C-alpha cells in the first residue's frame, strides 16, 4: 500500500479553541479520499494544513515522505508544482482575467510558448465547460459557480499528482456535482493522481470517494469505503446540526 | 487612600509605580519600533534576494507586472504632477521674485528655484502625490488579496509571493518616482520661467545662464537619489502594511492608513537627514 499523504496526530488551535485534536488519516496513491464534515468542523483548516499553508501545533503532515513543517523552501516549492489546490471561494487572482488565471501556473513554471499555453488552457476550460467568451472577464464579474470551475481548471493545468479540493462542487447544483465528480475520477484514472477532498455534501462524497473519513469533534470519527460509511448515515445527519462552528477565517 | 499608609509613603509608592511603568512603556515602544525597522529591512533584503534566486521562473510575467506598476504609478500621475509642479513653480517665483525685485536681485530667483524645487520640494511633493495615489492602492490591494485567500493560492501554486507580488511593486514604484521627480523639476522650472518672464521680465538667456551657474551635479545626483529612496520607502511601507492584514476586511483600510502615514513620516525624516548629509 503506497501512502502519499500521512497525517499523524494533528492538532490545531484557532482563537484559543481546539479545532483539530490528534487527527490522523492516510491517503493512498491513486485514491480519492473525502473528508466529510459539517460546516465549521475544521475541514478547510485541515486542507490548509495538508497543503502546508498552516503549521500544526502538534503532529505532522508528510507528503511522499516529506514533512511539510521541516521541509526546505526549495523542497516545498518543488512539491507544490506537483500539487493542485482549490479553495472554497475559488481564490482566483482578482486583477487577472480568468484566462490569465488558468494560464498562470504554466507561464510561471514552464517554458511553453504562448500557442501551447493557449491549447492547454482551452483544453482544461472546455473540460469544465467554461465558456470562452468569458476569457477576458475578471473574477468579480462571474458567479461563484463559474469561478469554482475556473479554479478547478487552474488546479489541474500542470497535471499535478496530488489534488486538494475544498468543497469543489458546492454552489454548483446536482448536475455540476455529477460532472465534476466524473471529471475528477477521469483525471485520477488518466494521471494516477491522488485526491484529498473536503466536503459537507454526503451525496457528492458517495459519488466520488474511494474512502470517506467523517470529521467530527476535531478528529476522524469514522472511516471506511463509501459502502461501509452508509451505515453511518444517521451520524452524518446529526453532525450537520450539532457541530460547533469555528468561523471561516484562516489564521495568519 | 489606603489605610495604614502615610501620605509620604503613598506618594513615593505612586511615583515608583508610575516611574517604572513609564520606563517599561518606553522600552516596549523602542523594541516595537526597532522590530518594525528590522522587518522593513528584511523585506527589502528579501525583495532583492528573491529577484536573484527566482529570476529563471516566470521572469516575463514579473517584468510585465513591473511595467504595469510603472504605468499606474508614473504615467497615470502625470496630469496631477504637471498641475502641482506648475503651481509650485509659480508660487516660488511670485513669492520670491517680488521681494528680489525690490532688492534688485531678480537673478537670484533662479537660485531659489534650484534650492527649493530641485533639491527639496520636487522630490518631496512627488513622493506625497505617489503615496496618496499608489501607496494606498498597493496596501489596499495586498490586504484584499490576503482576505480573499489569493496570496495563499499563489503560495500553493509554488509561486514565490515576494518575487511575484512585492518585488514588481517595489521596483515599479521606485522607477516611477524617480522619473516623476525629474518631470516635476522640469515642469516647475518651465512654469517658473514663464511666470518670471511675465511678471519680472526675466529673459530666457538670463534664466538659462543663472540655472547653469547654480544647478550643480550634486543637486542632480542628490535629487535623483532622494527620489529613489522615497520610492523604495513608499513601496516598502505600503506593501508591508498591506501584507500585515490577517483575515478581516476591516483591517484593510486600517493598514492602508498606517502604511500611508508611515510612508509620509519616513519621506520627511529621510529628506531632512539626506539634506544634512549632502549640504552641511
Interface residues (C-beta under 8 A of the other chain):
Chain A: X48 X51 X52 X53 X77 X78 X79 X80 X81 X83 X85 X87 X89 X91 X92 X93 X94 X95 X104 X105 X107 X108 X109 X249 X250 X251 X252
Chain B: X57 X58 X60 X61 X141 X144 X145 X146 X148 X149 X150 X152 X153 X154 X155 X156 X157 X158 X159 X160 X164 X245 X246 X247 X248
